[in-house]
Amino acid sequence: MAQGGQATAIRSVEGALFYIVPAGAKPVTRIAEEGKGPTRREGRYDRHSVLIRDGRAIAGELTLDRQGFVVLHRDTAVSDFYDRDEVKSVYYPEVERLVKDATGAAKVIAFDHNLRASDDSIRGAHGVREPVKVVHNDYTPRSGPQRVRDVIGGGEAEALLAHRFAVINVWRPIRGPVKCAPLAVCDAQSIAPGDLVATDLVYRDRTGEVYQARFNPDHRWYYFPEMRRDEAMLIKCYDSATDGRARFTAHTSFDDPTSAADAPPRESIEARTLAFFADD
């Protein structure tokens, strides 16, 4: 029985995931403004068929510090996730409480979010982006601390950076259950340092940095079938600690081969948070 009383058969699927093939020059990903075109990726990507296991079978064993991801039952009071003001006033505080409860962090700041839809008409109507279908992690040792400086700034940022902090994404379906284009996450313990490839993330007004991943047959992949609106996946995308705990958690959307042809499109939100710890 899944969290929240959802009965789901334990299963695995063979999914096609797209990994980058490094070719010397630093890869570049160019991000269009929301609703104004697709993301453009410069570089070569190879398609690999991998086993993606049902994460619900081991949900009780997962931790952010080992595997780098967990799924929790937590409802939301948001009525319309396409209302940016409501998301910021209602959802951001919900997410901050969720991450604080899950991690024991002394301070959590929700600072950004993206909405995604797998259907062209929904993206056009709401001005949102498509699911990301390449294996990636949202931050690197350079861009993680820089995000703290960007969001907080000044002496407060530097004081916070003197202690351990993490960047944790909260991924949630805004309509459910998810029947197509689910999210796959890679057990952080199965990722070798050489698997991660720093990539420039170019926006209209700034350039960030993310990791993409090269293929490694040792990667262990999981997904959570038919995630619902009252479930949230926490994904650790950066941790400043270098003591062996999970620091980066690769993830990607994928085409579920068991999805019905008429499955409703995936609609989801990912909220990004900074979690600061007092004792590390």
N, C-alpha and C positions, 0 to 999 in steps of 0.2 A: 504494500500500500504506500503510495507516494505521500509526501507531506500535504496537508490540507485535505486528506481523504480521497485523493485521486487514485483510482485503481488503474495501473498501467502494466501491461505485460513486459517483462524484462526481455530485452532484445539487443541485437547489434546489427549494424548495417555496414556495407561496403560503400564508402563515399569517395568522390573524387575531390581532392584538395589541390590547390594551386600554390606551389612553392617557387620562390625566386631562384634563378640560376645566376650567381655572381659572375660578372664579366669584366672586372677591373675597376671601371669608374664607379663612383658612388651612385647608387640608384636614386631616382627622383620620382616622387608622386605629386601630381599637381591637382589640387582640390578646387573644384568650381564652387561658386557661391551656391547656397542651398537652392535647389529647384532650377538651376541654370546650367544644367549639363552634367555629364558623368565625370567621375574622377579619371584622370589620364595617368597612366603608369609607363615610365620609360624603363625598359629592361625586358628580359626574357623570363617567362614563367613556364614551369613544367607541371603537367597534371599527373598526380599520383593517386592510385586507388589504395585507400587505407581502411583498416577496421576501425569503426567508431562505436565504442561500447556504450551501453545504456548506463548513464551515471546514477540513475535512481537505485541501481543495485548496490552501490557503495556509498550512497548519500550520507549515511551516518558516520562514515569513516573520513570524510573529506575535511580538510582544514585549509585556510588561506596560507598558513606557513609551510605546509608540505606540498600539496598539489597546486595551490595558488588560486583555487576557486571553490565556492560552495553555492548551493541553492537553498534558499530559505523561504518559508511561507510567511509572507507579510503583505497584507492588503494595503490599498491606497485610497485616499479620499478624493483623488483627482477625478473630475467628471469629464474633462476634455484635455487630453494630452497635446492636442494641436493648439491650445491656447497658451502661448508662451508666458503670459503674465501669471496664469494659474499654476503652471509648472514651477515657476520660480517662487511663488508665494506659498504654495501648498506642498509640492513634491520635494523641493530642495530640503526643507526642514525634515520631511519624512525620511529622506535618504540619509541625511546627517545622523539622525537618531539610529537608523538601521545599521550604518557602518560603525557608529560608536558602540552600539550594543554588541556587534559581532566581533569587534577587534579589541575593545577595552581602551581605545585611543582617548587621550585627554581632550583633544580638540579635533573636530571634523568640519571641513568647509566644502560644500558642494559649489562648484564654480562654473560648470558648463554642462551642456547636454546636446545630444543629437537624436533626431527622430529618423527612422529608416522605414522604407516600405519596399516590398518586392514587386510592386505593380506600378507601371508607368503612369497610369491615370491618377493613382493616389499621390504619387510623388508630384505630379503636375498640379493637382488641386491644392496641396498643402505646402508645396515648396520644400520638400524634404529629400534626403539623399537615399541612394540605393544601399542594400547590404554589401558589406565588404567581403569579396570572395577570393581573397588571397591570405595566406597565413601571415599573421603580423602580431606585434605587441605595441601598445600605444606610446610607450616612453622608453628612453634610454638613460644611461648614467649622466648624459649631458642635459637632455631635455626635462628629466624629472625635477631636478633642483631649479632649473630655469623657470619651470611653471610656477613654483612657489614664489619666485621673485616677481614674475609677471602678475600673479593674482594678488599678492600681499604687499610686496615691495618694501624698500627701506630697511631700517634696522630690525623691524619685527621679523621680516623674512629671514634675515641672517641669523637672528637669535633662534628661530625655529629650526633652521637648517643645522644648527649645532647638535641637534638631537635626532633620533630616528624618526623618519616619516615614510609614508607609503602613499602611492596613488592607487585608488581602488575605484574601478568602474562598477556601476550597478546597472545590469541589463534586465529589462522587463518587457514582456509582450504588452502592448496596449490594447490588443484584442486577442482573445485566445479561445481555445487552445491553439498553439502554433502547429499548423499542418504542413507547412512547406518552408524551405529556406531556414532551417533551425541553425542555432549557433553551436559550433563544436569548439571544445577547449582542450588544450594539451596539458597533461600532467607536467607541472614545472620540473619535477624530479627527473623526467625523461629528456629534458632539453640540455644539450651540451653547450658550453660557452661559444664554441665555434659555429653553432647552428644559426646564430643571430647576426643579421646583416644590417648595419646602420643605414638609414635611408632618409634623405631630405624630404620633408613634407611641406610643400610650397602652397601657401594661401595668397590671396591678392595682396595682403598687407603685412605678412610675416612669413618666416620660414621656421618650422619646427623640425624635430627629428623623431623618427619611430624606428622600431626594428621590424624587418621582415625576416623570414626564416628560410634556410635551405633545407632540402629534404634529408631526413635521417630516419631510417627504418625503425629505430628504437623509440620514436615518439609514441606515446600512449594517448589516444584520443577518446574523448567522451562527449556525449550530448544528453540532453534531458528531454525525452519525447513528450510532445504535446504540453509544453509549458503553458501555464495559464497566467492571467492578469494578476492573480494574487500570489504569484511566485516571483522571486527576484534572484538573479545570479550575481554574486559578487566575484569580481575578477581582479586579482592583484596584478597591476601593470608595471609597478615599480616599487622597490623597497630599498631604502638606503642602507639597511643592514647587510653586512657581508659575512655573516656567521653561519651560513649554510641553509638558512630558511629560503623559501621561494622568493625570487626577486622579479621574475618576468614570466608571464603566462600567455603563450601564443594562443590565438583563437582565430576563427574564421566562420563565415556563413558557408553552408554547403547545400547542394541539391539532394534532398533525401530521396533515394530511389524508391522508397515505399509510399511516397506522397501520391495521392489520387490526382488525376489530371484536372479535376475541378476543385482542388483544395483552395480554400480562401488564401489570399496573399498574406504574407507576414507583415505585421506592423509592430514596431518596437521602439523603445527609448533606451538610450544609454546615458546615464548621468555620471559625471566624473567628480571624484572627491579627493581631497587631501586629508590624510589622517596623520595626526601628530601625536607622538608618544613621549610621555614625561620622563620615563625611567630608563630610556635606552640612549 
